[in-house]
Amino acid sequence: MSIAIVSNNHPDYGDPAVIVGDFTSHFCYAIPLAPIVKYLLADESIPDRA
């Protein structure tokens, strides 16, 4: 919603194609990327026990 407030250049969020495209992009990009980022961040937070 903040995009609609700040700028006039935004998609019609009521359009079914925009909703499906947004869901698809999250499903194919953000969800698979989350475990990778979680793994990489967890690996950095473990201190070396040398």
N, C-alpha and C positions, 0 to 999 in steps of 0.2 A: 504494500500500500504506500510505502514511503516514496517509491519511484513515481507513482501517480501524482503525489503532492509536489515533489521537487521539479519534475520535468513534464513537458507536454509530449515528449517523444517516448511513448510507451505503448505496448500492445493492448488490445482490448481483452482484459482478463476474464470477461464473460464469454468469449469466443471458445467453443469446444476445441478447436484446433490448437489454440494457445494452451489450454488446460492439458490436453493430451501431450503436446510437445514438451511442456514443462515437466510433466510426470515422467515421460520417457527419458528426458535428459538427466533427471535425478536418479531414475532407476538404473540407467546404463552407465552413469559416470560417478555420481556422488556416493551412492551406496557401495559399489565395489571399491572405491578409493578409500572409504572410511577405515576398514580394517588394516589397510596398508599403512595409512598415516598413524593409526593407533599403535601398530607394531613398531614403526620407526621411532615414534615419540617415547614409547615405553623402553626401547633399547637405549636411548640416550639418557634416560633418567636413572638407570642402574649404575651405581658407582663401581669403579674398578676395585677389586679386592686383591691387589697384588702384594 
